[in-house]
C-alpha cells in the first residue's frame, strides 16, 4: 500500500513544485472550485462542491490540478485530486452547469477532462495504478442539475472500459466517505 509520502514523492519526481499545490487535512472538508479556476477547502457549504466525509480523521491530500499544477493543457484537465492511504481520486466540477439542453455536452466534457488528465500523467511517466490500488474519478454537478441514473451507469461502464482509463471507476455523487 502506498503512503501519502510515497505518492507525493512519485509525483514530485515529475512535478518538482507539486508541494505548493497540495492542501492537507485530517477532517471532513467541503471542496469547491473557485472563481480563479482552482480547487480549495471551503468552510461555506453555500457554494456547491464536493464533500470529503472523514469521520475517522484520516490524513488526506488535495492536489490542485487545474490552473495550478497544470495550466492550459490542450484538451483540458480535471480540477483536482484527493488521495489517502491507497486511494487516488480525480475530481471534475461542473457545479456551474445549468443548461438542461447541454446535459450530454457537460457530461462529455467532464469525462474528457478526466480522461485527458490520466493521459497527461501517463505521458509524464506517472501511472496512477502504481500510486494506488483504488483509482476513481468523480464528476460533481450541483444538486439542482438534471440527473439520469441509467445514463450515468452507462457512462461509468464505458469510462472503466476505455483504453485510456481502463479500470477507473466513474462516480457522480457529490461526496465520498473515506
N, C-alpha and C positions, 0 to 999 in steps of 0.2 A: 504494500500500500504506500503510495506517495504521500509525503507530508507537504504542508503548505510551503515550507522552506525549500523542498526539492522541486516543487512546481515552479516557484519563483526563480530558483537557480537555473532551471532549464530555459525559462523564458528570458531571463537576464542575459543568457549567452547570445541571444539573437537581438534582444532589445535592451541595451545597456542601461537606459534611463527608466526602465519599467517601474522601479520602486516609487518614482514620483507620481505614478498613475494608479497606485494601489491604495485603497482605503481598507482598514482592518476593523473588525468588530467581533464581539462575542455576545451580542444581544440581538433581539429581534430588530429588524430595520425595515424602513419603507424606502425603496429606491425609486428615484424619479429621473427623467431626462430633463435637463434644464433648458432654458431659452437659449443658452450658449451652445447647446447641442452635445453636452456630455452628461454623464450619469453621476449622481451623488446620493448620499443618505439624506433623508429629509425628515424632520420632526413633524411636519404638517402632512396629514393624510388627506387634506383638502385637494391636493394635486393627485390626479390618477397616477398610479405607479404599480410597482411590484413589491409584495411583502415577503421578506425572508423571515419566517417564523422560527425562532430559535429558543425553545423552552429549556434546553439543557446547557446553554451558554457555550456552545461550540465556537471556537475561533474560526472565522472565515475571512476571505479577502474579496473585495470588489475591485475588479480591474476595469478602469475606464478605457474603453477602446476607441469609440468614435470621437473624433476631434481631440484626442489626447494621444493614445498610443499610435493610432493610425489616422491619418488625415487625408481626405480627398482621394481615396483609392478608387480606381475605375471599378464600377460595379457596386461600390459602397461596402460598408462593413456593419456589423451589428453594433449596438450601443455599448454593451458592457458584458462582462462575465463575472460570475461569482464562483468561488471554489473553496472547498473544505475537504478535509480527510482525503478520500479517494474519488471525489466528485467534482466535475468541471461542467458548469452550466453557462451557456451562451444566452444572452437576453437581447431581444429587439423590441423597442417600444413603438407602438402605433396608437398611443393614447390620444393623439390629436386627430385621428382619423374619424370623420363624421359622415362622410358621404355614403349613403346607402347604395347608390348606383356604382360606387367604386369598391365594393366589398371584395370582389375577386382580385382586383388590382392591388389592394392593400395587403391581402394575404400573400399574393405572389411576390410583391416587393419585399416583404419581411422575410419570406423564405429565401429569396435570392440573396439578401444581405447576410443572413446566417450562413448560407452555403458558401458565399464568397469569402467570409471570414475564415471558415475552415480551410478553404483553398489558399488564402494568403498565408495562414500559419504553416500549412504544409509546404508551400513554396519556400518558406523561410527555414524549413527543416524542423518545424515543431509539429509532431504528430500528437494530437490530443489524446489518442489511445495510449500513448506511452506516459502521459501525465496522470491519467486517471482510469479506473476501470468502469466508471459510470460517467458517460458524457451525454449531456442533453442540451436541447435548445428550447427556448421559450419565446413565444410571441405574446406580448402584453397589449391588449386593447382596453379601452375604457369600458367600464361596466355597462354603459348605455349603448355600446356598439352592437349592431345586429349580429347574432351568432348562430351558426348552423353546426350542431354537434356532428351530424353524419359527414358533412363536408370536411370538418376538422379531422375526423378519424381517417378519412381517405387521404388527406394531405399528410398526416403523420405517417401513414404506411408508405406513401410514395417517397417522403423525405428519408425515412430509415432505409429504404431500398435503393436510393440514388447512389451511384458510384462515388460521388464526391462526399456524401455524408453517411456512408454505409454504417448502419447500426446506431446512429444517433437518434434518440427519441425526440420527438417534437411535441411540445405541450402548449396549451392555450389558457391555462389558469393564470391568474394574477398573483399567485402566491405559491410558496413552497416551504414545507416544514423540513428543517434539517436536524 
